Amino acid sequence: MNGAKFAIDMLISFFKLDDRPASLLIPSLCWNQYELKTLAKALCSAGVSWAYSLQPNRSESYLQHLVILADLSCPATPQFLYKASNQGYFKSPYRWLLLAAESGNQFNLLQDVDMLIDSDVVISSKLADGGFIFTDVYRISEKSELIFTTRAIWRTATNNYENESNKSSDFLIEEDSQNETSVKLSEYKNRNEENGTNVPVRIITVNKYGVMEDYRESKVLLARRRNLRRHTLTMANVITDSNETRKHLDDRLNLHQDSITKMSYTIVKICFEMLNATEKLIFTHTWGYKDKNGNWQGIIDHLLKKEADLGTLTIFTKERMECIDYIAMVGSTAVRFVFREPPLALLSNIFTLPFTGAVWFAIFICVLACAIFLYITSKWEATVGMVVRGMFAQHPLQLNGTWADVLILIIGAVLQQGCTLEPRYAAGRCVTLLLFIALTILYSAYSANIVVLLRAPSSSVRSLPDLLNSPLKLGASDFEYNRYFFKKLNEPVRKAIYNKKIAPKGKKPNFFSMKEGVEKIRRGLFAFHMELNPGYRLIQETYQEDEKCDLVEIDYINEIDPWVPGQKRSPFKDLFKINFMKIRETGIQANNHHRLHVPRPRCSGTISTFSSVGITDMYPALLATTYGMLLAPAVLLLEITYKRIIILRAKQKARNQVIDRFLS
């Protein structure tokens, strides 16, 4: 009776050890009905739920509070443990408590059980004095030896611990009662540091169920298992630029080659050192995509075959997330279209841009009003005329009162050209003077704006639709991820960009090396889809200062920063996450990013460089000249035809008059 009661009190003390909810699962316990009823009653009074089997489709938030109880002395336990191991129930987040006898010979049952580093398996063994010792058991890898560490010791409740606490300073006492008195572990450690002592701390909890001595340095499971004892961890690295990368992963040489691989390796190497693990590197040429047969390649293939534990930073895709886990973001990079802003003259008619629409309308109204007034005054001047030698005549340079003469004068004024015809009286001359003054001022402002606009870049290409409709040619770096994402993304605009400008039918796809693409960007009117870090490093090394001032980026893939991939449900997953988080919080990751990452190049101040005006800039003017040259012969032919028609009519009229005279 006392033995069963002590075992039940021990179980309840174990559940209360970590101060978190617990649910007991007893699927294969060979206890008699009385012992099970007693256990159930004690668990209910302690607020611990229990069940014989696990309900399906329970979330991990529930499973992490589940404790599976098994008695190693039960005949069916070995088969139950092997079955549970094969089904993955010894992996996180499941927790196990195994009851063993004093001898410990039953530990041999665990040699074939898959209890890796993330397993939370505790063996409770009975001591000679009636107490129980809780031992953590795990192995680093499937082929390594089992590792045993003491978690806690439970004994029946006595009053000896309060007296013992006054004699020794190697433990703390916490009374779990209504009048709880406890000392924080951090305060006790500080006290030891002040006294110059380094004594291991036991936390002793006393309650009505017994006395629990906790020997753990931390209640966090993986915080106690950070030493992998030189276990070999493998990283798969992608090399796409040069095999020389294998020799220069962390020495800052050839930084423009495989930059994302070097950024990943530098952080992963620190993580392996923090875990006291042995580093092993394997190399591949691709991140991982499915071939025609549906088989994975590259990093993903190595992770699926468990040939690698981690890989180079990889972009998120739905297919990859189904077969691997993304561990952490240890660096940032991006793949985008980069181009130099095209000249404004290429995308717009710069000869209409100096003035707004309202100003153009006001100029038109002003010129029209002057034309009407000049027409009225010219009509009046034509009637006044002048007397020469007693005869009425007009001045040869005087407007004759027709719209044609007024139109010629207005066009001459607008184009800053003279006209042989002009008003002869004050009214018309005042209007002409005001017209020329106003147009001269407008012409000066217009010319000044044209000079600026001829060299001004255009800001009209800022999105994918703008890029599709622009005169820019497109290309992409010749990497597998570009070919994959260009074919994978089916959004209409992105698909049109690929089908019309990247890989048009009947033509060779526009995939270039990084060096060729960067050179095409420098020449202008070309957008190159590339990884920014090596691309910008090459731009910094090869561009003139003024050529860096007008670079523009447009995101095509629209993905978040890549993360380091790992095996699905790897036992090291949480260890990696914890250490990567520490690396990031301490600033090591930011420092590494600062050393390897290249931001968008910026020009140093305002650079004044000479650039000639090209045919493209003067295209509207040349087009107007061409139209004028084509229109002039047509107008000439019309005038000749019209004159001949007039002459023929005059001759026909004269002939008719002669005939009429003859007949009369």
C-alpha positions as CSV (number, residue, x, y, z in Angstrom):
1,M,0.0,0.0,0.0
2,N,2.7,2.5,1.0
3,G,4.7,1.6,-2.1
4,A,1.8,2.4,-4.4
5,K,1.0,5.6,-2.5
6,F,4.7,6.7,-2.7
7,A,4.7,6.0,-6.5
8,I,1.5,8.0,-7.0
9,D,2.9,10.9,-4.9
10,M,6.1,10.7,-6.9
11,L,4.1,11.0,-10.2
12,I,2.2,14.0,-9.0
13,S,5.4,15.7,-7.8
14,F,6.9,15.1,-11.2
15,F,3.9,16.7,-12.9
16,K,4.3,19.8,-10.7
17,L,8.1,20.0,-11.1
18,D,7.9,22.3,-14.2
19,D,4.9,24.4,-13.2
20,R,3.1,23.8,-16.5
21,P,-0.1,22.0,-17.4
22,A,0.2,18.2,-17.8
23,S,-2.1,15.5,-19.1
24,L,-1.3,11.8,-18.4
25,L,-1.7,9.1,-21.1
26,I,-1.5,5.5,-19.9
27,P,-2.0,3.4,-23.0
28,S,-0.1,0.3,-21.9
29,L,0.0,0.2,-18.1
30,C,-0.3,-3.2,-16.4
31,W,-1.4,-2.0,-13.0
32,N,-4.4,-3.6,-11.3
33,Q,-7.7,-1.9,-11.1
34,Y,-7.3,-0.7,-7.5
35,E,-3.9,0.9,-8.3
36,L,-5.4,2.6,-11.4
37,K,-8.4,3.9,-9.5
38,T,-6.2,5.2,-6.8
39,L,-4.0,6.9,-9.4
40,A,-7.0,8.4,-11.1
41,K,-8.4,9.8,-7.9
42,A,-5.1,11.3,-6.9
43,L,-4.6,12.9,-10.3
44,C,-8.1,14.4,-10.3
45,S,-7.5,15.9,-6.8
46,A,-4.2,17.4,-8.1
47,G,-5.8,18.8,-11.2
48,V,-4.1,16.5,-13.7
49,S,-6.3,15.0,-16.5
50,W,-5.6,11.4,-17.8
51,A,-6.7,9.1,-20.5
52,Y,-6.0,5.6,-21.9
53,S,-5.6,6.8,-25.6
54,L,-4.9,9.9,-27.6
55,Q,-7.6,11.6,-29.5
56,P,-6.7,12.1,-33.2
57,N,-5.8,15.4,-34.8
58,R,-4.8,17.2,-31.7
59,S,-2.7,20.3,-32.1
60,E,0.9,20.6,-31.0
61,S,-0.1,23.2,-28.4
62,Y,-2.0,20.4,-26.6
63,L,0.6,17.6,-27.3
64,Q,3.4,19.6,-25.6
65,H,1.5,19.1,-22.2
66,L,1.0,15.4,-22.8
67,V,3.0,12.9,-20.6
68,I,3.0,9.3,-21.7
69,L,3.5,6.9,-18.8
70,A,5.0,3.4,-19.3
71,D,6.1,0.8,-16.7
72,L,9.3,-1.1,-17.9
73,S,8.3,-4.0,-15.8
74,C,5.1,-4.7,-17.7
75,P,5.4,-7.6,-20.2
76,A,3.9,-5.6,-23.2
77,T,6.0,-2.5,-22.6
78,P,9.0,-3.4,-24.9
79,Q,6.7,-4.0,-27.9
80,F,4.8,-0.8,-27.1
81,L,8.0,1.2,-26.9
82,Y,9.3,-0.1,-30.3
83,K,6.0,0.6,-32.0
84,A,5.8,4.1,-30.5
85,S,9.4,4.7,-31.6
86,N,8.7,3.6,-35.2
87,Q,5.7,5.9,-35.3
88,G,7.7,9.0,-34.1
89,Y,6.1,9.4,-30.7
90,F,9.5,9.8,-29.0
91,K,10.1,13.1,-31.0
92,S,9.2,16.5,-29.8
93,P,6.6,17.6,-28.5
94,Y,5.8,14.3,-26.8
95,R,7.0,13.7,-23.2
96,W,7.7,10.3,-21.6
97,L,8.0,9.0,-18.1
98,L,9.3,5.4,-17.8
99,L,9.1,3.6,-14.5
100,A,12.0,1.3,-13.8
101,A,13.0,-1.1,-11.0
102,E,16.0,-0.6,-8.7
103,S,18.4,-2.8,-10.7
104,G,18.4,-0.7,-13.8
105,N,18.7,-3.8,-16.1
106,Q,15.6,-2.7,-17.9
107,F,17.5,0.2,-19.4
108,N,18.6,-2.2,-22.1
109,L,15.1,-2.0,-23.6
110,L,15.9,1.6,-24.6
111,Q,18.9,0.8,-26.8
112,D,16.7,0.3,-29.9
113,V,14.3,3.2,-29.1
114,D,14.7,6.3,-31.3
115,M,15.3,8.9,-28.5
116,L,17.2,11.8,-30.1
117,I,18.3,15.1,-28.7
118,D,14.8,16.7,-28.8
119,S,13.2,13.7,-27.0
120,D,11.9,14.4,-23.5
121,V,12.3,11.0,-21.9
122,V,12.6,10.6,-18.2
123,I,13.3,7.3,-16.3
124,S,12.1,7.1,-12.8
125,S,14.2,4.5,-10.8
126,K,13.5,3.5,-7.2
127,L,16.3,4.2,-4.7
128,A,17.2,2.0,-1.7
129,D,15.8,4.5,0.8
130,G,12.3,4.4,-0.9
131,G,12.8,7.5,-3.0
132,F,13.0,7.9,-6.7
133,I,15.6,9.3,-9.1
134,F,14.6,10.9,-12.4
135,T,17.1,10.5,-15.2
136,D,17.0,12.2,-18.5
137,V,18.0,9.9,-21.4
138,Y,18.7,10.7,-25.0
139,R,21.2,10.2,-27.7
140,I,22.7,12.7,-30.1
141,S,22.3,10.6,-33.2
142,E,20.7,7.3,-34.1
143,K,24.0,5.4,-33.9
144,S,25.4,7.2,-30.8
145,E,25.4,5.9,-27.2
146,L,22.7,6.8,-24.8
147,I,23.4,9.8,-22.5
148,F,22.0,9.8,-19.0
149,T,21.8,13.0,-16.8
150,T,20.1,13.4,-13.4
151,R,17.1,15.6,-13.5
152,A,15.7,15.3,-9.9
153,I,15.4,13.1,-6.9
154,W,12.1,12.6,-5.0
155,R,11.8,11.5,-1.4
156,T,9.0,11.3,1.1
157,A,8.1,14.4,3.0
158,T,10.4,15.0,6.1
159,N,11.4,18.0,8.1
160,N,15.1,17.4,7.7
161,Y,15.5,19.8,4.8
162,E,14.8,22.9,6.7
163,N,17.5,22.1,9.2
164,E,19.8,21.0,6.4
165,S,19.4,24.3,4.7
166,N,20.9,26.2,7.6
167,K,24.1,24.0,7.4
168,S,24.7,24.0,3.7
169,S,24.4,26.6,0.9
170,D,24.2,24.3,-2.1
171,F,20.5,24.3,-2.4
172,L,17.4,26.4,-2.1
173,I,14.1,25.4,-0.4
174,E,10.7,26.3,-1.9
175,E,7.6,25.3,0.1
176,D,4.7,24.7,-2.2
177,S,1.8,25.7,0.0
178,Q,-0.5,28.6,0.6
179,N,2.2,30.5,2.5
180,E,4.8,30.0,-0.3
181,T,8.3,31.2,0.5
182,S,10.9,31.0,-2.3
183,V,14.1,32.6,-3.5
184,K,14.7,33.4,-7.1
185,L,17.5,31.3,-8.7
186,S,19.1,34.4,-10.2
187,E,19.3,36.1,-6.8
188,Y,20.9,33.0,-5.3
189,K,23.5,32.9,-8.1
190,N,24.3,36.5,-7.6
191,R,24.8,35.8,-3.9
192,N,27.2,33.1,-4.8
193,E,29.1,35.4,-7.1
194,E,29.4,38.0,-4.3
195,N,30.8,35.4,-1.9
196,G,33.3,34.2,-4.5
197,T,31.8,30.7,-4.6
198,N,30.7,28.5,-7.5
199,V,28.6,25.9,-5.8
200,P,26.1,23.9,-7.9
201,V,22.5,24.8,-7.0
202,R,19.8,22.3,-6.1
203,I,16.3,23.6,-5.9
204,I,14.3,21.7,-3.4
205,T,10.5,21.8,-3.4
206,V,8.6,20.6,-0.4
207,N,4.9,19.9,-0.5
208,K,2.3,17.4,0.7
209,Y,3.3,14.9,-2.0
210,G,7.0,14.8,-1.0
211,V,10.3,16.5,-1.4
212,M,11.7,17.1,-4.9
213,E,15.4,18.0,-5.4
214,D,15.9,19.6,-8.9
215,Y,19.4,19.3,-10.3
216,R,18.8,20.9,-13.6
217,E,20.7,24.0,-14.7
218,S,17.7,25.2,-16.7
219,K,14.1,24.1,-17.1
220,V,14.5,24.5,-20.8
221,L,15.2,21.1,-22.2
222,L,17.4,22.1,-25.2
223,A,19.3,24.6,-23.1
224,R,20.7,21.6,-21.2
225,R,21.7,19.8,-24.4
226,R,23.7,22.4,-26.3
227,N,26.9,20.3,-26.3
228,L,26.7,17.9,-29.2
229,R,30.1,16.4,-28.3
230,R,31.7,16.9,-31.7
231,H,28.8,15.2,-33.5
232,T,29.1,15.8,-37.3
233,L,26.6,18.3,-38.7
234,T,26.4,18.7,-42.5
235,M,25.7,21.8,-44.5
236,A,24.8,21.7,-48.2
237,N,26.1,24.8,-50.1
238,V,25.0,26.0,-53.5
239,I,27.8,27.0,-55.9
240,T,26.7,28.7,-59.2
241,D,29.5,31.1,-60.1
242,S,32.8,29.4,-59.6
243,N,34.3,26.3,-57.9
244,E,36.8,28.7,-56.3
245,T,34.1,29.5,-53.8
246,R,34.9,26.3,-51.9
247,K,38.3,27.8,-51.0
248,H,36.9,31.3,-50.1
249,L,33.8,30.7,-48.1
250,D,34.8,33.0,-45.2
251,D,38.0,34.8,-46.2
252,R,36.3,37.8,-48.0
253,L,37.9,37.0,-51.3
254,N,35.9,37.1,-54.6
255,L,32.9,38.5,-52.8
256,H,31.0,38.9,-56.0
257,Q,30.9,35.1,-56.5
258,D,28.2,33.1,-54.6
259,S,27.6,35.8,-52.1
260,I,24.5,34.3,-50.7
261,T,26.4,31.0,-50.1
262,K,29.1,32.8,-48.2
263,M,26.6,34.8,-46.1
264,S,24.8,31.6,-45.1
265,Y,28.0,29.6,-44.3
266,T,29.5,32.3,-42.1
267,I,26.5,32.3,-39.7
268,V,25.9,28.5,-39.9
269,K,29.6,28.0,-39.0
270,I,29.2,30.0,-35.8
271,C,26.1,28.0,-34.9
272,F,28.0,24.8,-35.3
273,E,30.8,26.1,-33.1
274,M,28.2,27.1,-30.4
275,L,26.9,23.6,-30.4
276,N,30.4,22.0,-30.2
277,A,29.7,20.2,-33.4
278,T,32.0,19.0,-36.2
279,E,31.4,20.8,-39.5
280,K,31.0,18.9,-42.8
281,L,30.4,20.6,-46.1
282,I,28.8,19.2,-49.3
283,F,28.3,21.2,-52.5
284,T,25.6,21.3,-55.2
285,H,24.8,23.5,-58.2
286,T,21.1,24.2,-57.4
287,W,18.8,25.1,-54.5
288,G,16.3,22.4,-55.4
289,Y,13.6,22.0,-58.0
290,K,11.7,19.0,-59.3
291,D,12.8,17.4,-62.5
292,K,10.6,15.9,-65.2
293,N,10.1,12.8,-63.1
294,G,9.0,14.7,-60.0
295,N,12.3,14.1,-58.1
296,W,13.9,16.8,-56.1
297,Q,17.4,18.1,-57.0
298,G,20.1,20.1,-55.1
299,I,19.8,21.1,-51.5
300,I,16.2,19.8,-51.1
301,D,17.3,16.3,-52.3
302,H,20.2,16.3,-49.8
303,L,17.8,17.3,-47.0
304,L,15.2,14.7,-47.9
305,K,17.9,11.9,-48.0
306,K,19.2,13.2,-44.6
307,E,22.6,13.8,-46.2
308,A,22.6,17.4,-44.9
309,D,21.2,19.1,-41.8
310,L,21.1,22.7,-43.1
311,G,21.5,24.4,-46.5
312,T,22.1,27.7,-48.1
313,L,19.5,30.4,-47.8
314,T,16.5,29.4,-49.9
315,I,13.4,31.2,-51.1
316,F,10.0,30.1,-49.8
317,T,7.8,28.0,-52.1
318,K,4.7,26.0,-51.3
319,E,6.2,22.8,-52.7
320,R,9.4,23.1,-50.6
321,M,7.4,23.9,-47.4
322,E,5.7,20.5,-47.7
323,C,8.9,18.5,-47.5
324,I,11.4,20.7,-45.5
325,D,11.4,23.1,-42.6
326,Y,12.6,26.7,-42.8
327,I,14.8,27.3,-39.7
328,A,15.8,31.0,-39.6
329,M,16.7,34.0,-41.6
330,V,20.4,34.5,-41.3
331,G,20.9,37.0,-44.1
332,S,19.0,39.0,-46.6
333,T,19.2,39.4,-50.3
334,A,16.8,40.1,-53.1
335,V,16.3,39.3,-56.8
336,R,14.9,42.2,-58.8
337,F,14.9,44.1,-62.1
338,V,17.5,46.8,-62.1
339,F,17.8,49.4,-64.8
340,R,18.9,53.0,-65.4
341,E,16.1,55.5,-65.6
342,P,15.4,56.0,-69.3
343,P,15.7,59.6,-70.7
344,L,12.4,61.5,-70.5
345,A,12.6,62.2,-74.2
346,L,12.3,58.5,-74.9
347,L,8.9,58.1,-73.2
348,S,7.3,61.5,-73.6
349,N,7.2,64.4,-76.1
350,I,9.4,66.8,-74.2
351,F,8.4,69.7,-76.5
352,T,4.9,69.7,-74.9
353,L,6.1,69.4,-71.3
354,P,7.5,72.8,-70.4
355,F,4.0,74.3,-69.9
356,T,1.0,72.8,-68.3
357,G,-2.2,72.4,-70.2
358,A,-3.7,75.5,-68.7
359,V,-0.7,77.6,-69.8
360,W,-0.9,76.2,-73.4
361,F,-4.6,77.0,-73.4
362,A,-4.0,80.6,-72.2
363,I,-1.3,81.1,-74.9
364,F,-3.7,79.9,-77.6
365,I,-6.4,82.3,-76.4
366,C,-4.0,85.2,-76.3
367,V,-2.6,84.5,-79.8
368,L,-6.2,84.0,-81.2
369,A,-7.3,87.3,-79.7
370,C,-4.3,89.1,-81.2
371,A,-5.0,87.4,-84.6
372,I,-8.6,88.6,-84.6
373,F,-7.6,92.1,-83.6
374,L,-4.9,92.2,-86.3
375,Y,-7.4,91.0,-88.9
376,I,-9.8,93.8,-88.0
377,T,-7.1,96.5,-88.1
378,S,-5.7,95.1,-91.4
379,K,-9.2,95.3,-92.9
380,W,-9.4,98.9,-91.8
381,E,-5.9,99.7,-93.1
382,A,-6.7,98.2,-96.4
383,T,-9.6,100.6,-96.9
384,V,-7.6,103.6,-95.9
385,G,-4.7,103.0,-98.3
386,M,-2.5,105.8,-99.5
387,V,-2.5,108.3,-102.4
388,V,0.5,108.2,-104.8
389,R,0.6,110.8,-107.7
390,G,-3.1,111.4,-107.3
391,M,-4.0,107.7,-107.4
392,F,-5.2,105.5,-104.6
393,A,-2.8,102.6,-103.7
394,Q,-1.6,100.3,-100.9
395,H,1.9,100.1,-99.4
396,P,3.7,97.1,-100.7
397,L,4.5,95.9,-97.0
398,Q,1.1,96.6,-95.7
399,L,-1.4,93.9,-94.6
400,N,-4.0,93.6,-97.2
401,G,-6.8,92.5,-94.8
402,T,-6.9,88.8,-95.5
403,W,-6.6,85.9,-93.0
404,A,-3.6,84.5,-94.9
405,D,-1.5,87.6,-94.2
406,V,-2.6,87.6,-90.5
407,L,-1.7,83.9,-90.2
408,I,1.7,84.4,-91.7
409,L,2.4,87.3,-89.2
410,I,1.2,85.2,-86.2
411,I,3.3,82.2,-87.2
412,G,6.3,84.4,-87.6
413,A,5.7,85.9,-84.1
414,V,5.2,82.5,-82.5
415,L,8.4,81.0,-84.1
416,Q,10.4,84.2,-83.4
417,Q,10.7,84.9,-87.1
418,G,10.0,88.1,-88.9
419,C,7.4,88.8,-91.5
420,T,7.6,91.2,-94.5
421,L,4.0,92.3,-94.0
422,E,3.2,94.5,-91.0
423,P,0.6,97.0,-89.8
424,R,1.1,100.6,-90.9
425,Y,-0.9,102.4,-88.2
426,A,-0.7,102.7,-84.5
427,A,-3.5,100.3,-83.5
428,G,-2.1,97.3,-85.4
429,R,1.5,98.1,-84.4
430,C,0.6,98.2,-80.7
431,V,-1.0,94.8,-80.9
432,T,2.0,93.4,-82.8
433,L,4.4,94.9,-80.3
434,L,2.6,93.4,-77.3
435,L,2.3,90.0,-79.1
436,F,6.1,89.9,-79.8
437,I,7.0,90.9,-76.2
438,A,4.7,88.2,-74.7
439,L,5.9,85.5,-77.0
440,T,9.6,86.4,-76.5
441,I,9.2,86.0,-72.7
442,L,7.4,82.7,-73.2
443,Y,10.0,81.5,-75.7
444,S,12.8,82.2,-73.1
445,A,11.0,80.2,-70.4
446,Y,10.2,77.4,-72.9
447,S,13.8,77.1,-74.1
448,A,15.2,77.0,-70.6
449,N,12.8,74.1,-69.7
450,I,13.6,72.3,-72.9
451,V,17.3,72.3,-72.0
452,V,16.6,70.8,-68.6
453,L,14.1,68.2,-70.0
454,L,16.5,67.0,-72.7
455,R,18.7,65.4,-70.0
456,A,16.1,64.7,-67.4
457,P,15.4,61.0,-66.5
458,S,11.9,59.6,-66.6
459,S,10.2,58.5,-63.4
460,S,7.3,56.8,-65.2
461,V,8.7,53.2,-64.9
462,R,8.0,52.2,-61.3
463,S,5.9,49.0,-61.6
464,L,5.6,45.8,-63.5
465,P,2.9,47.2,-65.9
466,D,5.1,50.2,-66.6
467,L,8.0,47.9,-67.3
468,L,5.9,45.8,-69.7
469,N,4.7,48.9,-71.6
470,S,8.1,50.7,-71.7
471,P,10.6,50.6,-74.6
472,L,13.1,48.9,-72.3
473,K,14.5,45.6,-73.2
474,L,14.5,42.9,-70.5
475,G,16.9,40.1,-69.5
476,A,17.7,37.9,-66.6
477,S,20.7,36.3,-65.0
478,D,21.3,32.8,-66.2
479,F,20.4,31.0,-62.9
480,E,18.0,28.2,-62.4
481,Y,15.9,30.1,-59.9
482,N,15.2,32.8,-62.6
483,R,14.0,30.2,-65.1
484,Y,11.9,28.5,-62.4
485,F,10.1,31.6,-61.2
486,F,9.6,33.2,-64.6
487,K,7.7,30.0,-65.7
488,K,6.0,29.5,-62.3
489,L,4.3,32.9,-61.8
490,N,1.1,33.0,-63.9
491,E,-0.2,36.4,-62.9
492,P,-1.2,38.1,-66.2
493,V,1.4,41.0,-66.1
494,R,4.3,38.7,-65.0
495,K,3.4,36.1,-67.6
496,A,3.2,38.8,-70.3
497,I,6.7,40.1,-69.3
498,Y,8.2,36.6,-69.6
499,N,6.4,35.7,-72.9
500,K,6.9,39.1,-74.6
501,K,10.2,40.4,-73.3
502,I,12.2,37.6,-71.7
503,A,11.5,34.6,-73.9
504,P,9.5,35.6,-76.9
505,K,8.4,32.8,-79.2
506,G,10.8,32.0,-82.0
507,K,13.7,33.8,-80.3
508,K,16.4,32.9,-77.9
509,P,15.5,33.7,-74.3
510,N,17.3,36.7,-72.9
511,F,19.4,35.0,-70.2
512,F,22.8,36.5,-69.7
513,S,25.8,36.1,-67.3
514,M,26.0,38.7,-64.5
515,K,28.8,40.5,-66.2
516,E,26.9,40.8,-69.5
517,G,23.7,41.9,-67.8
518,V,25.5,44.6,-65.7
519,E,27.2,46.0,-68.8
520,K,23.8,46.1,-70.7
521,I,22.4,48.1,-67.8
522,R,25.3,50.6,-68.0
523,R,24.5,51.2,-71.7
524,G,20.9,52.1,-70.8
525,L,17.4,51.1,-72.0
526,F,17.9,47.6,-70.5
527,A,16.4,46.0,-67.3
528,F,18.2,43.1,-65.8
529,H,16.7,40.6,-63.3
530,M,19.5,39.7,-61.0
531,E,20.5,39.0,-57.4
532,L,21.2,42.5,-56.0
533,N,24.2,41.7,-53.8
534,P,26.7,40.5,-56.4
535,G,25.1,42.7,-59.1
536,Y,25.6,45.9,-57.0
537,R,29.1,44.8,-56.1
538,L,30.0,44.5,-59.8
539,I,28.3,47.9,-60.5
540,Q,30.4,49.5,-57.8
541,E,33.6,48.2,-59.4
542,T,32.8,49.0,-63.0
543,Y,30.5,52.0,-63.3
544,Q,31.5,55.6,-63.5
545,E,30.2,57.8,-60.7
546,D,27.5,59.5,-62.7
547,E,26.3,56.1,-64.0
548,K,25.2,55.1,-60.5
549,C,22.8,58.0,-60.0
550,D,19.8,56.8,-61.8
551,L,19.5,53.1,-60.9
552,V,15.9,51.8,-60.2
553,E,14.7,48.5,-58.8
554,I,11.4,46.7,-59.5
555,D,10.4,43.6,-57.6
556,Y,9.2,40.7,-59.8
557,I,9.1,37.7,-57.6
558,N,7.6,39.6,-54.6
559,E,8.9,37.1,-52.0
560,I,10.1,37.6,-48.4
561,D,13.8,37.2,-47.5
562,P,15.1,33.6,-47.9
563,W,15.6,31.4,-44.8
564,V,18.0,28.5,-44.0
565,P,16.3,25.2,-44.8
566,G,16.5,22.1,-42.7
567,Q,15.2,18.5,-42.5
568,K,11.5,18.1,-41.8
569,R,11.0,17.5,-38.1
570,S,14.8,17.4,-37.5
571,P,15.8,16.7,-33.8
572,F,18.2,19.6,-34.1
573,K,15.6,22.1,-35.4
574,D,14.9,23.9,-32.1
575,L,18.6,23.9,-31.2
576,F,19.4,25.6,-34.5
577,K,16.6,28.1,-34.0
578,I,17.7,29.0,-30.5
579,N,21.4,29.5,-31.6
580,F,20.4,31.5,-34.7
581,M,18.3,33.7,-32.5
582,K,21.2,34.3,-30.2
583,I,23.5,35.1,-33.1
584,R,21.0,37.7,-34.3
585,E,20.3,39.2,-30.9
586,T,24.0,39.7,-30.1
587,G,24.6,41.6,-33.4
588,I,26.8,39.1,-35.0
589,Q,24.4,38.6,-37.9
590,A,24.1,42.3,-38.4
591,N,27.8,42.7,-38.5
592,N,28.2,39.8,-41.0
593,H,25.5,41.4,-43.1
594,H,27.3,44.7,-43.0
595,R,30.5,43.1,-44.2
596,L,29.0,41.1,-47.0
597,H,26.0,43.0,-48.2
598,V,26.2,45.7,-50.8
599,P,23.5,48.4,-50.8
600,R,22.3,50.2,-53.9
601,P,25.1,52.3,-55.2
602,R,24.7,56.0,-54.7
603,C,26.5,58.8,-56.6
604,S,28.7,61.1,-54.5
605,G,26.9,64.4,-54.7
606,T,25.8,66.1,-57.9
607,I,28.0,65.1,-60.8
608,S,28.0,67.5,-63.8
609,T,28.9,65.6,-67.0
610,F,28.7,66.5,-70.6
611,S,26.3,64.5,-72.8
612,S,25.3,65.2,-76.4
613,V,21.8,65.4,-77.5
614,G,20.9,62.4,-79.6
615,I,18.4,61.8,-82.4
616,T,16.0,60.2,-79.8
617,D,15.9,63.5,-77.9
618,M,15.1,65.4,-81.0
619,Y,12.7,62.9,-82.4
620,P,9.5,65.0,-82.2
621,A,11.3,68.0,-83.8
622,L,12.7,65.8,-86.6
623,L,9.3,64.2,-87.1
624,A,7.6,67.6,-87.4
625,T,10.3,68.6,-89.9
626,T,9.8,65.5,-91.9
627,Y,6.0,66.0,-92.0
628,G,6.7,69.6,-93.2
629,M,9.0,68.4,-95.9
630,L,6.4,66.0,-97.1
631,L,3.6,68.5,-96.9
632,A,5.4,71.3,-98.7
633,P,5.5,69.5,-102.2
634,A,1.9,68.5,-101.8
635,V,0.9,72.1,-101.1
636,L,3.1,73.2,-104.0
637,L,1.3,70.8,-106.3
638,L,-2.1,72.0,-105.1
639,E,-1.1,75.7,-105.7
640,I,0.2,74.9,-109.2
641,T,-3.0,73.0,-110.0
642,Y,-5.1,75.8,-108.5
643,K,-3.2,78.4,-110.6
644,R,-3.6,76.4,-113.8
645,I,-7.3,76.0,-113.1
646,I,-7.6,79.7,-112.6
647,I,-5.7,80.4,-115.9
648,L,-7.9,77.9,-117.8
649,R,-11.0,79.5,-116.4
650,A,-9.7,82.9,-117.4
651,K,-8.9,81.7,-120.9
652,Q,-12.3,80.0,-121.2
653,K,-14.0,83.2,-120.0
654,A,-12.1,85.3,-122.6
655,R,-13.0,82.9,-125.4
656,N,-16.6,82.9,-124.4
657,Q,-16.6,86.7,-124.5
658,V,-15.0,86.8,-128.0
659,I,-17.7,84.3,-129.2
660,D,-20.4,86.4,-127.7
661,R,-19.2,89.5,-129.5
662,F,-18.9,87.7,-132.7
663,L,-22.4,86.4,-132.5
664,S,-23.8,89.7,-131.5
